[in-house]
């Protein structure tokens, strides 16, 4: 416990903690992207992938809890370090931002907060399947048959969900902010872990920019292709009837009868 206290009560310890949790989240982003890109294949591909994950609850929930812990520690470290920096320099700079600092580095905390908000929305959208946040209907009613077993139709959820224009726009804004956050954060991670020198630093900066651009393209192409109906549009047209059947509207005659009774 003393080691934990020493790490948390040290600004250097917080930087290490923020760097390590940021690295873990970066690795997750790569794996998550590889899984999501399967939406460009047949529906069975990503549905099978999702079913495999759900069939391993210990692995799935272990990963979820570990990721939530990383997010919480990453945010807590960033906020406390920002407070320490502000307390160390109560007098603001004469010009906005530190000299030589990039825009990405100046807005790390705000972009991080928006990204955290997006994570909450994303979990409500495709994990908790809350009908009120997707603009379509109750995704829990979307199922398909895979190897003779009824499983959630994740393919239909993704396509129907991202065909909603405001949802697609929110996802793209979040990806742009993630790119901005990572373009500085990845390089800062290596610097915090002591890998900065005159030989490696240019390469680290190049890697950070290249990785950020690759993730931006990879994550953005999914909602753009779906919103433009280049992916799965024919497939989900049939699924829309399933949603309507799951949420039947009252018959006009019944509604009219209720109106007469009310009078």
C-alpha positions as CSV (number, residue, x, y, z in Angstrom):
1,X,0.0,0.0,0.0
2,X,2.9,2.3,0.7
3,X,4.2,1.8,-2.8
4,X,0.8,2.7,-4.2
5,X,0.7,5.8,-2.1
6,X,4.2,6.9,-3.1
7,X,3.4,6.4,-6.8
8,X,0.1,8.3,-6.6
9,X,1.5,11.2,-4.4
10,X,4.4,11.7,-6.8
11,X,3.9,13.8,-9.9
12,X,6.5,11.5,-11.7
13,X,4.5,8.5,-10.5
14,X,1.3,10.0,-12.0
15,X,3.1,10.5,-15.3
16,X,4.2,6.9,-15.4
17,X,0.7,5.8,-14.5
18,X,-0.9,8.0,-17.2
19,X,1.7,6.7,-19.8
20,X,1.2,3.0,-19.0
21,X,-2.6,3.2,-18.9
22,X,-2.5,5.3,-22.1
23,X,-0.4,2.6,-23.7
24,X,-2.8,-0.1,-22.7
25,X,-5.7,1.8,-24.1
26,X,-3.8,2.4,-27.4
27,X,-3.3,-1.4,-27.7
28,X,-7.0,-1.9,-27.1
29,X,-7.9,0.7,-29.8
30,X,-5.9,-1.4,-32.3
31,X,-7.6,-4.6,-31.4
32,X,-11.1,-3.0,-31.3
33,X,-10.5,-1.6,-34.7
34,X,-9.5,-5.0,-36.2
35,X,-12.7,-6.4,-34.8
36,X,-14.9,-3.6,-36.1
37,X,-13.5,-3.7,-39.6
38,X,-15.1,-7.1,-39.9
39,X,-18.3,-5.2,-40.7
40,X,-17.0,-4.9,-44.3
41,X,-17.3,-8.7,-44.6
42,X,-20.4,-10.9,-44.6
43,X,-22.7,-10.5,-41.5
44,X,-21.7,-13.9,-40.2
45,X,-18.1,-12.7,-39.8
46,X,-18.7,-10.0,-37.2
47,X,-21.6,-11.8,-35.7
48,X,-19.4,-14.8,-35.1
49,X,-16.7,-12.6,-33.6
50,X,-19.2,-11.0,-31.2
51,X,-20.7,-14.4,-30.3
52,X,-17.2,-15.8,-29.5
53,X,-16.5,-12.9,-27.2
54,X,-19.8,-13.3,-25.4
55,X,-19.3,-17.0,-25.0
56,X,-16.2,-16.2,-22.9
57,X,-17.7,-14.2,-20.1
58,X,-14.6,-14.3,-17.8
59,X,-12.4,-13.1,-20.6
60,X,-14.9,-10.4,-21.8
61,X,-15.7,-9.0,-18.3
62,X,-12.0,-9.2,-17.2
63,X,-11.1,-7.1,-20.3
64,X,-14.0,-4.7,-19.7
65,X,-13.1,-4.1,-16.0
66,X,-9.5,-3.8,-16.8
67,X,-10.2,-1.2,-19.5
68,X,-12.6,0.7,-17.2
69,X,-9.8,0.8,-14.6
70,X,-7.3,2.1,-17.2
71,X,-9.7,4.8,-18.3
72,X,-10.4,5.8,-14.7
73,X,-6.7,5.9,-13.7
74,X,-5.8,7.7,-16.9
75,X,-8.4,10.5,-16.4
76,X,-7.6,10.8,-12.6
77,X,-3.9,11.1,-13.4
78,X,-4.5,13.7,-16.1
79,X,-6.8,15.8,-14.0
80,X,-4.5,15.8,-10.9
81,X,-1.4,16.6,-13.0
82,X,-3.3,19.5,-14.6
83,X,-4.3,20.8,-11.1
84,X,-0.7,20.5,-9.9
85,X,0.6,22.4,-13.0
86,X,-2.0,25.1,-12.4
87,X,-1.1,25.4,-8.7
88,X,2.6,25.6,-9.6
89,X,2.0,28.5,-11.9
90,X,-0.9,30.6,-10.6
91,X,0.1,33.4,-12.9
92,X,-1.1,32.6,-16.5
93,X,1.2,32.9,-19.5
94,X,1.2,36.3,-21.2
95,X,0.1,34.5,-24.4
96,X,-2.3,31.6,-24.5
97,X,-0.5,28.2,-24.2
98,X,3.2,27.5,-23.4
99,X,5.8,28.6,-25.9
100,X,6.4,26.0,-28.6
101,X,3.5,23.8,-27.4
102,X,1.3,22.3,-30.2
103,X,-2.4,22.8,-30.2
104,X,-2.9,19.1,-29.5
105,X,-0.8,19.3,-26.3
106,X,-2.7,22.4,-25.2
107,X,-6.1,20.7,-25.5
108,X,-5.2,17.3,-24.2
109,X,-7.6,17.6,-21.2
110,X,-10.6,18.9,-23.1
111,X,-10.2,16.4,-25.9
112,X,-9.8,13.7,-23.3
113,X,-13.1,14.7,-21.5
114,X,-15.0,14.7,-24.8
115,X,-13.6,11.3,-25.7
116,X,-14.6,9.9,-22.2
117,X,-18.1,11.2,-22.9
118,X,-18.1,9.4,-26.2
119,X,-17.1,6.2,-24.5
120,X,-20.1,6.4,-22.2
121,X,-22.3,7.0,-25.2
122,X,-20.7,4.2,-27.2
123,X,-21.3,1.7,-24.3
124,X,-24.9,2.8,-24.0
125,X,-25.3,2.5,-27.8
126,X,-23.8,-1.0,-28.5
127,X,-23.2,-2.6,-25.1
128,X,-26.1,-1.7,-22.9
129,X,-28.3,-1.3,-26.1
130,X,-30.4,1.5,-24.6
131,X,-33.1,2.3,-27.2
132,X,-33.2,6.0,-26.4
133,X,-29.7,6.7,-27.6
134,X,-29.6,5.1,-31.1
135,X,-32.4,6.9,-32.9
136,X,-33.7,3.6,-34.4
137,X,-35.3,1.3,-31.9
138,X,-34.6,-1.5,-29.5
139,X,-31.4,-3.3,-30.7
140,X,-32.0,-6.1,-28.2
141,X,-34.7,-7.4,-30.5
142,X,-32.3,-7.8,-33.4
143,X,-31.2,-11.5,-33.6
144,X,-29.9,-13.9,-36.2
145,X,-29.2,-17.6,-36.5
146,X,-25.5,-18.6,-36.4
147,X,-24.7,-22.3,-36.6
148,X,-28.2,-23.2,-35.6
149,X,-28.1,-20.9,-32.5
150,X,-30.0,-17.6,-32.1
151,X,-27.5,-14.8,-31.4
152,X,-27.5,-11.0,-31.3
153,X,-27.3,-9.5,-34.8
154,X,-24.3,-7.2,-34.2
155,X,-24.0,-6.5,-37.9
156,X,-27.5,-5.1,-38.1
157,X,-27.0,-3.1,-35.0
158,X,-23.9,-1.4,-36.4
159,X,-25.4,-0.7,-39.8
160,X,-28.8,0.6,-38.5
161,X,-27.1,2.6,-35.7
162,X,-24.6,4.3,-37.9
163,X,-27.1,5.1,-40.7
164,X,-28.5,7.7,-38.4
165,X,-26.9,10.9,-39.5
166,X,-26.5,12.6,-36.1
167,X,-25.0,9.4,-34.6
168,X,-22.6,9.2,-37.6
169,X,-21.6,12.8,-37.1
170,X,-20.9,12.3,-33.4
171,X,-18.8,9.3,-34.1
172,X,-16.7,11.3,-36.6
173,X,-16.2,14.2,-34.2
174,X,-15.1,11.8,-31.6
175,X,-12.6,10.2,-34.0
176,X,-11.2,13.6,-35.0
177,X,-10.6,14.4,-31.3
178,X,-9.1,11.0,-30.7
179,X,-6.7,11.7,-33.5
180,X,-5.8,15.0,-32.0
181,X,-5.4,13.4,-28.5
182,X,-3.2,10.5,-29.7
183,X,-1.0,12.6,-32.0
184,X,0.5,14.2,-28.9
185,X,-0.4,11.5,-26.3
186,X,1.6,8.7,-27.9
187,X,4.7,10.7,-28.2
188,X,4.3,12.0,-24.6
189,X,3.9,8.4,-23.4
190,X,7.3,7.5,-24.7
191,X,8.8,10.7,-23.3
192,X,7.3,10.0,-19.8
193,X,8.8,6.5,-19.9
194,X,12.3,8.0,-20.6
195,X,12.6,7.2,-24.3
196,X,13.3,10.7,-25.5
197,X,16.7,11.4,-27.0
198,X,18.1,13.2,-30.1
199,X,18.2,9.9,-32.1
200,X,14.8,8.3,-31.2
201,X,12.6,11.4,-30.7
202,X,12.0,12.2,-34.4
203,X,11.1,8.6,-35.0
204,X,8.8,8.5,-32.0
205,X,7.0,11.6,-33.3
206,X,6.7,10.1,-36.7
207,X,5.3,6.9,-35.3
208,X,2.8,8.9,-33.2
209,X,1.5,10.8,-36.2
210,X,1.4,7.8,-38.4
211,X,-0.5,5.6,-35.8
212,X,-2.9,8.4,-35.1
213,X,-3.7,8.9,-38.8
214,X,-4.1,5.1,-39.3
215,X,-6.6,4.9,-36.4
216,X,-8.4,8.0,-37.7
217,X,-8.9,6.5,-41.1
218,X,-9.7,3.1,-39.8
219,X,-12.3,4.2,-37.3
220,X,-13.8,6.9,-39.6
221,X,-14.2,4.8,-42.7
222,X,-16.8,2.5,-40.9
223,X,-19.4,5.2,-40.1
224,X,-18.9,7.0,-43.4
225,X,-19.3,3.8,-45.5
226,X,-22.4,2.8,-43.5
227,X,-24.0,6.3,-43.5
228,X,-23.5,6.4,-47.3
229,X,-25.2,3.0,-47.5
230,X,-22.2,1.3,-49.0
231,X,-22.3,-1.4,-46.4
232,X,-25.3,-3.7,-45.4
233,X,-28.1,-1.4,-46.7
234,X,-30.0,-4.3,-48.3
235,X,-29.5,-6.6,-45.3
236,X,-30.8,-4.1,-42.8
237,X,-33.9,-3.2,-44.8
238,X,-35.3,-6.6,-43.8
239,X,-34.2,-6.0,-40.2
240,X,-36.2,-2.8,-40.0
241,X,-39.3,-4.9,-40.2
242,X,-38.1,-6.9,-37.2
243,X,-37.8,-3.7,-35.1
244,X,-41.3,-2.5,-36.2
245,X,-42.8,-5.9,-35.4
246,X,-41.1,-5.8,-31.9
247,X,-42.7,-2.4,-31.3
248,X,-46.1,-2.6,-32.9
249,X,-48.1,0.7,-33.3
250,X,-51.7,0.7,-32.1
251,X,-54.2,0.3,-34.9
252,X,-55.8,3.5,-36.2
253,X,-59.4,2.2,-35.3
254,X,-58.3,1.5,-31.7
255,X,-56.7,5.0,-31.4
256,X,-59.9,6.6,-32.7
257,X,-62.0,4.6,-30.3
258,X,-59.8,5.7,-27.4
259,X,-60.2,9.3,-28.6
260,X,-64.0,9.1,-28.6
261,X,-64.0,7.5,-25.1
262,X,-61.8,10.4,-23.8
263,X,-64.4,12.9,-25.2
